[in-house]
Amino acid sequence: DAKTTQPPSMDCAEGRAANLPCNHSTISGNEYVYWYRQIHSQGPQYIIHGLKNNETNEMASLIITEDRKSSTLILPHATLRDTAVYYCIPGFGNEKLTFGTGTRLTIIP
Amino acid sequence: SAVISQKPSRDICQRGTSLTIQCQVDSQVTMMFWYRQQPGQSLTLIATANQGSEATYESGFVIDKFPISRPNLTFSTLTVSNMSPEDSSIYLCSVGWAGGLAGALETQYFGPGTRLLVL
């Protein structure tokens, strides 16, 4: 499994963009990069995933570097409800997902 | 996507007893997984529930302790047997779809979890 490195914690002011980095330098050529978040011990919530192109949906944007060794999740206008632990996970959706320790994002009013 | 429910949502159990957790999906899925999240920790995969055959367990997890059933494409159960306080965790099921074309939606969705406290 590809290893990931994420900062353990980050703060972001409400209304600002939250940029969460992830290093996944050992990702294999055909693995996707998935992002999930877990709000206060609820089940993880899928946010977005991508292979090599940047992706955007109603929740977030995902920027993947050209060498695919790192990515950044962007929450464009953070709200208090975005406070959660965010996980970056290389892999395939039809196989087991290996969760790291993630980034605890706190949105500051 | 899929709507996933788990029963019970939480329970408090005595050591030495067993608890069966149910996972129900509102549509047929190919893959079903069971994860454990110990207090303050990240998620760890217990096993992949295979329809019509024995589950595939990860290292450190055994069938005698965590028997799993998957009778059809929408339902699975996980039993935590002979419980001890160390089994106090959140247990989560997730579902996904196998195969498909490259780039097709291949995303796992998680249930709300079952919070287990063993005294």
Interface residues (C-beta under 8 A of the other chain):
Chain A: Y32 Y34 Y36 S41 Q42 G43 P44 Q45 Y46 H49 L51 Y87 F92 G93 N94 E95 K96 L97 T98 F99 G100 T101 G102
Chain B: S1 I4 T30 M31 F33 Y35 Q37 S42 L43 T44 L45 T48 E58 I90 L92 S94 G96 W97 A98 G99 G100 G103 L105 E106 T107 Q108 Y109 F110 G111 P112 G113 R115
